[in-house]
Amino acid sequence: MELPTNLDSKFRFILVAAKRARQLQAGAKPLIQSASKRPTRVAQQEVGAGLVPVEVMSANSNHNDKNKKAKSGK
């Protein structure tokens, strides 16, 4: 399986797919029709197709937010 363009690493792909698989196991409706009934495989296909929203935050923006709060006294 090829890494989707919106993900920066295989590790993040697995994390996102695992979280989506848990949602599917809890009763969420699949976003695609798949030959497989396994939630993990369906989740991987959904993530691979770009149907699962992923927000990747940079380390710098998080660090800058902490500095701003510390300087402002909040």
ABEGO torsion letter per residue (X at the ends): XBBBAABABAAAAAAAAAAAAAAAAAGBBBABBBABABAAAAAAAAAAAGABBBBBBBAAAAAAAAAAAAAAGX
